[in-house]
Amino acid sequence: MYEDMHEALKEKAHREDIFMYEIVDAALRAYGINPDEAGAENNENDSRSE
């Protein structure tokens, strides 16, 4: 199932010419979760960390 979901996200991102994380962020926000506040600061797994 996870591979199917990943492939579907990749296809949607390619079709809409956006990044996959943008789709995930929008979905989280639709459920009332702010992805910008998730996790600890300077999380090594966070691609936005420096």
ChimeraX attribute file (.defattr): number of C-alpha atoms within 10 A of each C-alpha:
attribute: neighborCount
match mode: 1-to-1
recipient: residues
	/A:1	6
	/A:2	7
	/A:3	8
	/A:4	9
	/A:5	10
	/A:6	12
	/A:7	12
	/A:8	13
	/A:9	17
	/A:10	16
	/A:11	13
	/A:12	15
	/A:13	16
	/A:14	12
	/A:15	9
	/A:16	11
	/A:17	9
	/A:18	12
	/A:19	13
	/A:20	17
	/A:21	11
	/A:22	11
	/A:23	15
	/A:24	13
	/A:25	14
	/A:26	14
	/A:27	14
	/A:28	13
	/A:29	12
	/A:30	10
	/A:31	8
	/A:32	9
	/A:33	13
	/A:34	13
	/A:35	13
	/A:36	8
	/A:37	8
	/A:38	10
	/A:39	10
	/A:40	8
	/A:41	9
	/A:42	11
	/A:43	12
	/A:44	10
	/A:45	8
	/A:46	12
	/A:47	8
	/A:48	8
	/A:49	9
	/A:50	7
